[in-house]
Amino acid sequence: MRSVLDAKVIRGDEAAEYYITIAPAVGESSPAAVQSAYQEIARYLAAQNVQIIQERAYGLREACVQINQARETAFRESGLDATIPFSFIEGAPPRGAAFGGVQLWGVAFSQPEQRVTTLYNKTGQPIGRLWNGPDFRLLFLSGVTGAAADGSLANDPSQQAAAMFRNADARLALGGFSYAQVARTWIYLARLLDWYGDFNHARTDFYRLIGFDGCSDATAFPASTGIQGRTGDEECVMDLLALDSAPDAGVIARPVRRTARQDQPFTYGSAFSRAMVIEAKRENKRTIYCSGTASINAAGETTHVGDPEGQCHEMLDCLAAILREQGAGFEHICHATLFCKTEQVYDVYRQVASARRLPQFPLVSVRADICRPDLLVEMELTAVV
């Protein structure tokens, strides 16, 4: 069966943003299906003149080479730049396939001279994509690990995490950014449940080291997802999005630290915001980056332990609270990723979504451990109003 491409287009005066999702049919992951998916993506990007900012593919590790080859072939056939960096995340689809899907965010400009450019490291390797807007700059970095300059990794995962944040800070500096400008992070831990507490300590220690408390009006913890995943042999890897704009420029990042249903995560040791909202006042647009959200109450406790249906409802209620307080709803979702501990939890989520009559929105679903042993499901999303 053919994969179905879902494109959400947000049109502005000077540019149109494209949020593209493609997921294979359930259980379908043959080389032909992967190739077909990327051919469809490449043709769409070329036809709409979309310049990629962020791209992420999910699948089993054994499918990584296949996905890379399919992407490169399809991009080159459509005249696209296959060297643009993208993220491959090990994430098994809920039902026995090797290819989980692709999420891509890009922009098409009304003026042909406007471009998204690639950021390179000191050795000439592409590491990110930079959008220079009229009154802002957005930088997306992909695949930041804790590797040393020679590619080696410390044996201790906490040391890898500390090095990962230092490397992210150094890469940001190459683009003229600081870590205090980071609005969103996506962090993947290969052995999530083995050392998530130690990871939180490493992140908080790094934030304190750079004077980034995340609780003042001057700085704010980024929105974040911390979930099971990896790209290679590293213990942790991260993608991130940073915004640079003058205070009076009309484009600002505003944190959602707490909602009516949940307090700020730092009360239980996690240094991130519930969401980050990037407001473009001139275009009256709000982009809402919701952090990975699970069945956790205002006291920071897991709710509905052992009850996947209850956890799905609570997760959706918590996400609805974030969206509602920003004037949005599920119909405004442009990208969403569902992380399920088991295939059975995925089936329960589908039943819950149907019973709640949720509007259809672009979704990629993968199996992954959640940050606590008693959590069964988590969702992250991006919505635009």
KAMO-V895869 format. One record per backbone hydrogen bond with DSSP energy under -0.5 kcal/mol. NH is the residue of the N-H (numbers start at 1). CO is the residue of the C=O. E is the energy in kcal/mol with one decimal. If there is no record, write none. Layout:
BEGIN
nh: (NH/NH)
co: (CO/CO)
e: (E/E)
END
This chain:
BEGIN
nh: (4/5/6/7/8/9/10/10/11/12/16/17/18/19/20/20/21/22/23/28/29/34/35/36/37/38/39/40/41/42/43/44/45/46/47/48/49/49/50/51/52/53/54/56/57/58/59/60/63/64/67/68/69/70/71/72/73/74/75/76/77/78/79/80/82/84/87/89/89/90/91/91/92/96/100/100/101/102/103/104/105/106/107/108/110/112/114/117/117/119/121/124/127/128/129/130/131/132/132/133/133/137/138/139/140/141/141/142/144/145/146/148/151/160/161/162/163/164/165/166/167/168/169/170/171/172/173/174/175/175/176/177/181/182/183/184/185/186/187/188/189/190/192/194/195/195/196/199/200/201/202/203/204/205/206/207/208/209/210/211/212/213/221/223/224/225/227/228/229/237/238/239/240/241/242/243/244/249/252/254/254/256/257/259/267/268/269/270/271/272/273/274/275/276/277/278/278/279/279/280/280/281/281/283/284/284/285/287/288/288/289/289/290/290/291/292/293/296/297/300/303/307/308/311/312/313/314/315/316/317/318/319/320/321/322/323/324/325/326/326/327/328/332/333/334/335/337/338/339/339/340/340/341/346/347/348/349/350/351/352/353/354/355/356/357/358/364/366/367/368/370/375/378/379/380/381/382/383/384/385)
co: (23/3/21/5/19/7/8/17/9/15/108/10/106/8/18/104/6/102/4/25/27/30/31/32/33/34/35/36/37/38/39/40/41/42/43/44/45/46/45/107/50/105/105/103/87/101/89/98/60/61/63/64/65/66/67/68/69/70/71/72/73/74/76/75/80/81/55/57/87/230/59/89/367/94/58/98/58/22/56/20/54/18/51/16/14/110/111/115/130/128/125/121/119/119/140/117/138/115/130/131/136/244/131/242/129/139/240/127/238/143/236/152/148/156/157/158/159/160/161/162/163/164/165/166/167/168/169/170/171/172/173/172/178/179/241/241/223/239/225/237/227/235/189/191/191/192/192/195/196/197/198/199/200/201/202/203/204/205/206/208/207/211/214/183/273/185/187/369/189/188/144/186/141/184/139/181/137/246/279/252/277/275/255/262/264/265/266/265/269/270/222/256/256/289/254/276/287/252/277/278/285/250/279/280/280/281/280/278/286/383/276/287/288/381/274/224/379/294/301/297/295/304/306/307/308/309/310/311/312/313/314/315/316/317/318/319/320/321/322/323/324/323/329/330/382/382/380/364/337/378/338/366/376/342/343/344/345/346/347/348/349/350/351/352/354/353/336/338/92/340/375/372/339/293/337/290/335/288/332/286)
e: (-1.1/-0.5/-3.1/-0.5/-2.7/-0.5/-0.5/-2.7/-0.6/-1.9/-2.7/-2.9/-2.9/-2.7/-0.6/-3.4/-2.7/-2.3/-0.8/-2.6/-0.6/-2.2/-2.6/-2.5/-2.2/-2.1/-2.4/-2.1/-2.2/-2.9/-2.4/-2.0/-2.7/-2.5/-2.4/-2.1/-0.7/-0.6/-2.2/-2.9/-0.5/-2.8/-2.3/-2.7/-3.0/-2.7/-1.6/-2.6/-1.7/-1.6/-2.8/-2.6/-2.6/-2.5/-2.5/-2.6/-2.5/-2.3/-2.7/-2.3/-2.2/-1.3/-1.3/-3.3/-0.8/-1.0/-2.5/-2.9/-0.5/-3.2/-1.7/-0.7/-0.6/-0.5/-2.6/-0.5/-1.3/-2.6/-2.7/-2.8/-3.1/-2.5/-2.1/-2.6/-2.3/-0.5/-1.6/-0.5/-2.3/-2.6/-2.4/-1.9/-3.2/-1.3/-2.4/-3.2/-3.0/-0.7/-0.7/-0.9/-2.2/-2.0/-2.4/-2.4/-2.7/-0.5/-2.6/-2.0/-2.9/-0.6/-0.5/-2.9/-2.3/-1.8/-2.4/-2.4/-2.4/-2.4/-2.1/-1.9/-2.8/-2.3/-2.3/-2.2/-2.4/-2.5/-1.8/-1.2/-0.8/-1.2/-1.5/-2.5/-1.9/-2.1/-2.8/-1.7/-2.4/-2.6/-3.3/-2.9/-2.5/-1.9/-0.9/-1.4/-0.9/-0.8/-1.0/-2.4/-2.3/-1.7/-2.3/-2.7/-2.5/-2.7/-2.0/-2.4/-2.4/-2.1/-1.8/-1.3/-3.2/-0.9/-1.3/-2.4/-0.7/-1.3/-2.2/-1.5/-1.3/-1.8/-2.3/-2.3/-2.3/-2.6/-2.7/-2.5/-2.8/-2.3/-2.0/-0.5/-3.2/-3.0/-0.7/-3.2/-2.0/-2.1/-1.4/-1.8/-0.6/-1.7/-2.0/-1.4/-1.2/-1.8/-2.9/-0.5/-2.6/-2.8/-0.7/-0.5/-3.0/-3.2/-0.7/-0.6/-0.5/-0.8/-2.1/-2.4/-0.6/-3.5/-3.1/-0.6/-0.9/-2.4/-2.4/-1.4/-2.4/-2.1/-2.5/-2.0/-2.4/-2.2/-0.5/-2.4/-2.3/-2.3/-2.5/-2.7/-2.3/-2.5/-2.5/-2.3/-2.6/-1.8/-1.7/-2.5/-3.0/-2.0/-0.7/-1.2/-1.8/-2.8/-2.1/-1.5/-3.4/-1.7/-2.2/-2.5/-0.5/-3.2/-0.6/-2.5/-2.5/-1.5/-2.0/-2.0/-2.6/-2.2/-1.8/-2.6/-3.1/-2.0/-2.5/-2.4/-0.9/-2.3/-1.9/-2.5/-3.9/-2.2/-0.5/-1.6/-2.0/-1.9/-2.0/-1.2/-2.7/-2.3/-2.1/-2.7)
END
